[in-house]
């Protein structure tokens, strides 16, 4: 057993019934000759001194509490406890104790003291009282206080004292003494009464609580608890409860029993949360019945209100009535918020009925109205109510909004109202927006969507969300990354080749939230988000944020791209390479210079993932276009590793081409290079189908693959001719010695438009020769659209060496990238 599992704190109970920490050490169970038996030894972790030596007696009652506590008594007034750091250590020592006592380790108490003491009591004369209570007089208050505090460590004595207090009506007599002491300003007596009433609460008996929390007694109980001896001046809890705290009835409550129950619950909750000190780890069970008392009161209140449909209908009517003034509406919404909070105490079956009642009465349409109001308090409370509903049943909310879409415009749909509230959050820290984003994430999470034989919630809802809501969610992102906006807000005199995106801190936080949600969509949705990214050229817009002055926002943009690449989807890969979307990432890396920070690590990790996963299309694109800019980075081997993989793959492809039968290279199969280029363009635009839905409109398929070898040779000749013609537009070398690229692809280029503007977009460095040499005088050329015409665009890389042999025996078998 490790030291961590043996690590314990030793506690002893002092005269004031408080647990004292005796130190931290390591426990063991071993035979001690002096004690003639198995014993528990605890040695201090600081100096090895003996903190505890306790023989495991066969008749001692050991208690196991909360999985990490063992408590027992060694003498009448000497209680001990071991608090373990780990559950495993507690379980092991507990097994040793049970083994010595011959008990099953599954028990939580090794000896049933209650039965043994009851047998002893039965032997006593029947006339003998359980506990003799002192007479209820002023001069006996100290004796009463000592009695009450002394029984707290013994469950049996607590039971006997509670029975005596109940039988003799003792509590009401004590409260009469409190009034006398307060009138006489008897401070000592008031301090004793504090100890007495606090001790009676710790007896943890529901029958005593019924007396103490009755309308007749509760304010005097609160009064006794004001006189804590440790305070210089008494608190004024009664003044707060009677004068400051006001009971507001949003709709008059006619049932007197319900009114009394609400008052009582508020006051008892106040006693537990405000007046009583926070119980220690050993005293938590002392107030378990008080917690249960409050719990069942709340259940009763919710049940009584739920059954009064006339009351709830009136609340809803006033909530949605335009004539209701703002103060009244705020009170109504706060009432519902507290009502829903109380409902969390219900059993699942009853909570289900409660929320169904609210749904039937129209809680969601009402929320739709109040969430769009200007009052910040009303909106905040409405958001809390909405969170209860989403947490309870996301499907119920989804069903409502899909039905609503058939009757309403997009602008007033509930989800769009929620999104707009998230976007328009005025809090500088966007606290409300974070909460709303979490609710949206729950609603669009496929993991909690139902799928049955008759209905597929996932498909229906995601279709609805992407058709009616996604444009609202991405509006701030698209607005802040548009060319006009970036040009307008670009920093004057900036040395960056790309415009700085216009983001103050609050806007940056909002965009980060939106990106987090979009990243979630990439991970959990399939063709819906893929369609949206392609149609809106969304990744390009997101990568504009790599220029943000806020590093956390740049990292969010990078994370979005990393999730897309992490899917290893060739459709996404073609989109990235055709759009040359690595440029802003590489620019960010070069701009970061030699700084070793999170941005640097995240970018390196992105390229390392591509290298480790051997994503051939991306490796070829990176090496062919950017290697000269990246080869100077030598503190990691990532980029050299990419180059090595590229060259190995190129060698394999050359071997394959050399093994093609010569008949396939004859001129009868040769095609014009221009025709090949057109075929390749069409091939990049072929439709990919996933789950039955086309991602882009289908286009005509390219010509048969049998023409590939000679056509490839012809194409390479054309490519070399072009390279010799276009040697001019070299990328500028930055101060760090790397190359700077211009991120200027248009959306049409990303979607495969074969325009003049999209053919010459980014400076491309030609890869070094296959022998690994990389001269500083390497030729720099101007690239045609991304990887168009590159090796990877024509022939797929094999996964392993076995594919080489298969290719040699089957020359007709040639796969295309992504097929």
N, C-alpha and C positions, 0 to 999 in steps of 0.2 A: 504494500500500500504506500502511495506516495506521500510526501510530507504535506502536500496541500490538502489531501483528504484527511490527514490526522490533525490538521490545524483547528484548534478550538479556543473559545474564550470561556473562562471560568467565572461564574457569578455566584454571589451569596446574598441572601435576603437579610437586610439590616432591621433594626428595631422599628424603623419608620415604615416598614413594609415596602422599601425600595430596593431594587437589585443593584448591588455594587459590583463593578468590574474588577476582578482580582488579577487579571492579566491574560496574556495570550501565550499558548504553548502547543505542545503536541501530545496527544493522548495515546495510551497503550493499555492493554489489559494483560496482566501477568500475575503469576503466583508470588505472593509476598509471605515469606516464612514467618516474619514477626506477627503478621495479622492472621496467619494460619488460613489463608484462602486466596482465591482469585480477587484481584483488586484493580481499580482504575487509577492509573498514574498519569499525571500531567506535569511535564517539565517545561519551564519557561523557554521560549525560543530565543530570548536575549542572552541568558547566561547559563541555561540548563538547570537552574534551581528547581526544587520540587514545589509546584503550585498546589497540587492536590494528590492525596493518597487516601483512597476510599475503598474499603472492602465491599465486595458485592455480596450483601447479606441475602440469604434465601427468602426472608420474610419482608424485606423492604419493598415498598411500592415505587417502582420507577415508571415515569410517564414519558411517552414520546409525543412531541408536539411539533406541528408545522414542518415535519420531515427533517428538520435540522436541530431540534432541541431535545435534550433528555433532562428531566427534572425529577428530583427526589428529596426526601427529608431524612436526615441522619439523627436528628434529635427533635425534641418538641419544638424548639425555636431555632433550628438550624437547617435551612433549606439551601440546596445546591442546584446549580444548572450548568450544563455544558452546551454551548452554542457552536455547532460545527460550521466550517466554511463550506463544506460540500455534503450533499445528501448521502453520497456513497460511504463517507466516513461515519456518519451517524448510523446508517444501516448496519455497518460491520460491528460497531461497538454494541448496538442494540441486540444483535444476534448473540454476542458473548454474554450479555447480561441475561438474556432469555435462556441461554444454554445452562448457565449456573443455576437458574431458578426452575429449570425444567418447563419453560413456557414456549408456546408457539410464537416465533418472531412477528407474526402478522398482527398480534395484539398491540394496543397502544398503551395499556396499563398492565403491568405484570401482576399486581395484586389488587383484588377488588376490595378496597377498604370499606366501601359503603356497607357491603353485606356483613363483613366481620364486625363492624361497629354496631350494626343493627342487631346482630345476635347478642352482643354484649349489653345493648340497651334493653333487650327483651328480658334479660335475667334480672334487671333492676326492678324495684317495686313500681307498680303502675302509677302510683301517686307521685313519683318523683318527676319534677318538671324537667323539660329538655334543657332550658337555660333560664336562670333566674335573672330577670331584668331589674335593675335598680329602679326605685320609684322615680317618677318623672318630675323632678324638682330642680331648682336652679343650682343648689349645692351638690347635686349628683351628676351634673353635666360632664365633668371631667371623667368620672368613673364610667359613664355611658360611652363616651368617646373612646376610652381605652378598650372597652369590651368590643365595640364594633370593629375597631381596627385590628384587634387581636385574632378575630375569627376568619379574616379574609384568606389566610393561607390554607385553611382546612375546609374542603368541600362539605364535610358532614356538619361542622360547626356553623357554617354559613346557612345550611338548610335549617338547622335548629333555631338559629337566631331569626331567620325570616319567618318561620312559623310562629315564634313567640311575638314578634312585632305585629303580625297579621291578626293573631287571636286577641290581643289585648287592645287593639285600636291605638297603638303606641305612637304612630306617626302623627296623628292629629294632635295628640297631647304635646309632642315635641314642637310642633308648629305654633301652638299656643304659647309655649315658653319663648319661642323666637320673638313673637310680638311683644312679650313682656320685656325681654332683654333689649330689644331695639328701643322701646319707650324709655327704659332706664339707662340707655346708652352703656350697657354692660358689655364692653368690648371683649373681655375674656370669655364670657358666656357665648357671645356670637361666634368667636373663633372655634369654641368647642362644637357648636351646632354645625358649623361648616364641615368639620371632620366627621360628625355623625351622619349628616345627610349625604355627604360624598360617599361614606362607607356603605350606607344603605343602598345607594345606587349601584355600588360594586357588588352587592349581594346578587344582583342579576336575576331578580324574581319579578315575573310579569304581574303577579297579584299585588305586589307592593307598588309597582308602577301605576297600576290602575287607580290606586288611592292617591299617590303623590302627584299624578298628572291630571287629576280631576279639576274642574273649574274652581272648586272650593279651595284647593290646596296648592295649585301649581305656582301661583305668584309668590306664596310664602316660601316654597322650595327654592325658587329663583333668588329670593331675598337672602336665604341662608347661604347660598353659594356666592353671594357678593362679598362675604367677609372672609376672604382667604388670608390666613395668618401671615403668609409670605409677602403680602402687599401692604404698603404704608397706608394707603387709603382704599376704602371699599369701592368696588365698581358700582356702576349705576345701571345694571341690566334691566331692572323693572321700569325705570324711567324710559329706557329705549323701547321696551315692548309695549308700553301703554301710551306713550306720547309721540315718539319718533316713527315707529313702524305703524303704517296705516293699512288697514284692510280695505282693498278696493274691489267692489263688485261691478264688473263690466256689464253684467246682466244680473238683476236682483235674484238672489238665491232664496227661495221660499221655504226650503226644507231646513228646519232648525237643527236637525241631527247632522246634516251635511255641513252647516255653518260651524257647529261646535267641533266637528272632526277636523275641519280645515284650520281653525284657530289652535286646537290642541297640537296638531302635527307641526305647525310652524314653531310653536314655543318649545316643543320637545327637541326639534331639530336644532333650534338655537342653543339649548342646553348642551346638546352633544357636540356641536361644532364650535361654539364660542366659549361657553363657560367652563366645561370640563377640560382639563389638560389632556393633551394627546397621550393615549396610553402607551406604555412601553411594550416591547415585544412579548413580555410575559403577562401583561395585563389586558391584551386585546380581547381575550375571551370573557373578561369581567363585564364587558358592556355588550356582549353579543345579543342578549335579550332586548336591550334598549334599541339596538339597530333593527331587530326584528319587529319591535313595537312600531317604530316609524315606518318600516317597510309595509306592514299589514294595514296601517292607517292609509298610506298612499294607495294601496290596492283598493281599499274600500271607497276612497274618494273618487278614483277613476271609474270604478264600477257604477257608483251612484250617478255620476255625471253622464256616463255613456248611456245609461238607461233612460235618461231624461232627454228624449229627442227634441222636445219642444224647446228646451233651454239651448241645445246646440244649434238648432235651426235658426233661432233668434240671433245667436252669436255670428253665424255665417252671413245672415242677412245684413246685419249692421256692418260687418267687415267689408262686404263688397258694395255697400250702398255709397254712391258718390256724395250723398248729402252728409255722411258721417264726417265729423271734424277730425283733424289730424291727431289731437290728443286722445280722443276716444278710440280711434283706429289703432294707435300705438298701444293702448291698454288692451285692446282685443287681441292683437298679435302676441303681446307678451303673455296674456292668459293662455293662448294656444301653445306657446312655447313651453310654459311650465306644465301644461296639461300633457304634452307629449313627453316631457322629461319624466313625469310621474308614471307614464305608461311603461317605461323601461323596467319597472318593478313587477309588471304582470308576467304570469307564466306564458310561454310561447303561444299556447292555444288562445288564451284570453287576449294577448297582444295582437294576434292575428285578427280576432273579431273587432278589436278596438280600431285598428287602422282601416279595416274594411268599412266600418261605420263612418269614419271620417271621409273615406273616398266616396261613399254613397252620398254623403251630405255635400260634397263638392269642395274638398280641401284643395285639390290641385288647381282648379280654375281660380279659386280665391287667392292662392299663392301667386298665380300668374299676374294678378292685378296688383297686389301689394308689393311684389318684388320690383315692379317698375316705377314705384313712387319715389319721390325726391327725398323723403325723410330717411336719414341714415339709420336711425334706431329701428324703424319699421323694417327696413330692408335687411338689417342684420338679424333681427328676430325671425323674419320670414326665411332667411337662409338656414338658420338653425332648424326650423321646422322641416324645411325641404330635406335637410341632411338626415333627419329621423326617418322620413319617408323612403329616401333612397337606400338607407341602410337596411330598413325593414324589407322592402320589396322593390328592387330595381325594375323588375318586370312590370309591376303595376304602373310605374312612372312611364316606362317605355310604351306600354299599351295606350296610355292616355295621350301621349304626344303624337303617336302615329294616327290615332283617330282624329285628333285635333287638326292634323295636317290636311285632312280631307275637306275641312270646313274653313280654315283660316289662311291668311297670308303668312309667308315665312317670317315677316318682321315681328309678329306677335306670338309665335310659337313659344311654348314654355322653355324649351332648351335654348332657343335663341335669346330669350330674355335673360336666362342664366349666363350665357356667354357674354352678352352685352354688359351685364353687371360685373363680370370678371374683368372685362376690358376697361370699363369706366371706373374701377375702384380708385377712390381718391386717397386712400391710405398710402403714405410714402413707402411703407414696407409691404404693401399689397397683401395684408393678412386675409382680407375677405376673398381676394382673387385666388389665393392658395387653397382656401377651403372649397371654393366653387370648382377649381380645377380638379380637386380630388373627387368631387361628386360627378363631374363629367367623365372622369376616367372610369369610375365605377359603372356608369351607364353604358359606356361603349366597350366595356370589357367582355369579350366573347365567353370568358370562363363562367360568367353567371347568367348566360343566356340559355333559354330552354330550347330543346329540339325534340319535337314529337312527330308522330306519323302524319298528322294533319297540318302541322304548322311549324315552320322553322323561324324562330324569333331572330336568330342571328342574321340570316339573309335579309329578312324584311326590315329589321331596324337599321342595319348598316346601309342598305339602299336608301332608306329615308334620311339617315344622318348625312350621307355624302351628297345627296341631292338638295337637301333643304338647309343644312346647318354648317357644313364645312366651310363654305365661302364666308360665313360670318366669323368663324374662328380664325381663319387665316387672313382676314382683311387687314389687321394691323401689321402683320408680317409683310404682306405684299405692298402695302402703302409705304412702309419704311424702307423697303429695298428697291423701290422703283427707280429707274434711271433719273427721272425728273427730280425726285426727292433727294437722291444722293448728290446730284449736281448742284442743287440749290443749297444744300447744307454742307457741301464739301469744305474742308478746312482750307482757308486761303494760305498759299505758300507751302502746302503739304508736299513732301517729297515722294509720297506714295503714288504709284501709278494708277491705283484704283481709288475712287472717291470714298471718303469716310462715311459710314452709314450714320444717319442722324439719330443718335440715341442718348438722351439724358438718362440718368440712373433709373428713374421709375419706368421709362419706356423700355430700357434694357431688361429690367426685371420681368416686365410683361411679356416681351418677346421670348425670354428664356422659359417662361411658363408655357407659352404656346408651343415652343420647340419641344419641350418635355412631353407634351401631349401628342404631338406629331410623331415623336420617336416611339412612343407607346403604340401608336397606330401602325408604324412600320413593323414592329415586332409581332403584333397580334392580329392585324388584318391582312388580307391577301390582295386580291386584284383591285379592291376598292381604293386603297391608298396608292397602289401602283398606277392605276388609271389617273388618279388626281395628280400625282407627282409628274407624270409624263405630260398631261394636258396643260398644266400650269407652269411647266418647267421649274418646278418648285425647288429642287435641289440647287439650281443656279442662284435663285433668289436668296435661299438660306445662306449660301456660301459668301454672299456679299457681307454678311455679318462677321466673317473672319477678319474684317478690317476694323471691327469695333474697338473703341478704346477700353471697353470693359472686357477683361479677359474671360470672365465667367460666361459672357454671351458668345464669345468666339469659341469657347469650349463646347457650349451647347450646340452650335452649328456643326462643329467637328463631330460631336457625338451622333448627331443625326446622320451624317454621311457614314460614320463608322457602322451604325446599325444596318444601313442599306448594304454596305459592302459585306458585312457579316452574314447576310443571307446567302451570299455566293450565288446570286441569281444572275444568269448571263444576260437577261433582258436589261436589268439594272446596269450591268457592266458595260453593255453596248451604249446605253444612254450616257454613262459617265465618260467613256472614251470618245464618243462622237462629239459630246459637248465640251471636251477638254476641261473637265471639272476638277482635275487635280491642280490646276494653275493657282487658284486662290489659296489652297492648302500649302503648296510649295512656297508661294510668296510669303505666307505667314511664317513659315519655318525660316526662310531667309531673313525676313524682317526681324525675327526674334534674335538673330545673331547667335552669339555664343552663350546667351543666358540659359542656365539650366533650371527650367521651371516646369510647371504642369503642362503648359501649352507645348513646349518642346517634347516632353515625354509622350503626350497624347498623339502628336503627329508621328513621332517615331514608331509608336505602338501600331498605328494604322498601317504603315508600310511594312512593319515586321509581320503583322497578321497576313498581309498579302503574300509576303515571301514564304512564311511557314505553311500557309494553306495552298501555296502554289497556284494562285489564280492567274492562269497563263495570259489571258487577254489583258488584264491590268498590268502584269509584269512587262509585257511587250510594250504597252502604251507608255509606261513610266520610263523605261530604259530608252526607248526610241526618241522620246520627246524631251526628257528632263535630266538624263544622266550626267551630262557635262556640268549642269548647275549643281548637282548633288554629290559629285565624286570627291569634292574637297572635304566632305563631312566624313571624318575618319574615327571619331570617338565611339561610333557604333559601326558594326559590319553589315548593317541592314542593306544599304544601297549597293555595296559591293556584292552582297549575296544575291540581290535582285539581278545584277548584271551577270553574275555567274549562271544563275538559272536560265536567264534569257539566252545566253550563248550556248548552253547545253542543249536547250530546246531547238535553237536554230541549227546546230550541228545534226540533231536527229532528223529535222525536217529535210536537210540537204541530203542525208543518207537515204531517206525515203524517196526523194525525187530522183536520185541516181539509180535507185532500184526499179524505177518504172520502166516497163518494156519499151523498146525504141519505137515500136509501131505507133504508140500513143503520142510520140513526139513529132510525127510527120506533119507536113504542112496541111494535109487534108483536114486536120482537126484544129488548125490554128485560127484564132479569132483576132479581130482588130482590138487593140488596147482600149480604145474608146468604148467599144461594146462591152468589154470586160468590166470597165469602170461602171457602166450603167447597170450591169447585172449585179455587181457588188453592192451598189447603192440600193437596188431593189431588195437584195437579200437582207440588208440591215433593217429594211422597213417591213420585213415579213411579219405577219401577225403571230403573236404568241397567245395561246389560249390557256387559261387557267381556270378551272372549275366552270367550264362551259361559257366563259365570257371573253370576248376578244378584247385585248388591251388596246390595240390600235386597229384602224380599218385595214382589212386585208388588201394586199397588192399582188400583182402578178408574180408568180414564182420565177426564180432564176432558171437558167437553162441547165440541162443535164450536167452532172459532175464529171462525165467522162472526158470533157474538154479541158479539165483543169491543168494538166502538166504543161503542155505547150503554151497554153494561154498564160500560165504563170510566168514562163520564161519571157514571153512577149511583154507581159506587164512589167516585169523587172527591168527590161531594157528601157521601156518608156519612162519608168520611174527614175532611172539613172540619168536619162537625158534631161528630165525636169530638174533634177537636183543640180546638174551642172549649169542650168540656166538661171536658177533662183538662189544664187549664193549670197545675195546681198543682205537682206534684213536680219542682221545679227542682233541677238538680245544684248541689252546693255549689262555690263558686269557691275554688280553692286560693290559697295565699299568692302563688304565681307569677302569678296572674291567670287561670289556665286553669280548666277545669271538671273535677270529679272524678266518676268513674263507679263504680258498684258492680258487681263481677263476681259475679253471683249466679244465672246461668242454671243450671237443673238439667239432668241428662242427658236427661230426658224432653223438655225444650224443644228441645234440640239435635236430637233424633230426630223432631221434628215433632208432639209431643203437644200437643193444643190444650186446655191446662188453664188454669185461672184464674191459677195461680202463674206460668205461663210467658208470660202475656200482658203482664205489667207488670214488666219486669226491669231495664231500663237507661234512664237518663235520656237522652233524645234531643233534640238541638237541630235545629230545623227549618232547612233551607237558606235562605240569603238569596235575595232575589228575583233573577230572571234578569238584571237590569241590573247586577249585581255589587255593589250596595250591601249593607252588612252593618251594621246598626244594633246598638248595645249593648242595645237594648230588644227584640231579636228574641225572638219567642215561643218558649218552651221547653215541650215537651210530653212526656208519658210514652209511650214506644213500645210498640206491640204486638210480638209476637214478631219480633225482629230486623227484617228488611226486608219483612215481610209487608205487603202492601197498597201498597208503594212502587211507583214507576213502573217500576223495573227488574224487578219481579216479574211484570209483565204483558206488556211488549213488549220485544223484544231491540233493542239498539242496532245500527245498521248499521255495517259496517266502513269505508265511504267514501261519498262523495257520489253515486256511481253508484247506490247502493242507493235513494237518494231517488227518482230517476227511475223505477226499476223498480217501486217501491211505488205511484207515481202511476198507472202503467198497469195494475198488477195489484193491485187493492184487496183481493183475497182472500188474497194471499200475506203472511202475518204469522207470523214465527218466534217461538218462545218461548225464553227463556233456557236455554241448555244443550241444546236439542233438536238 
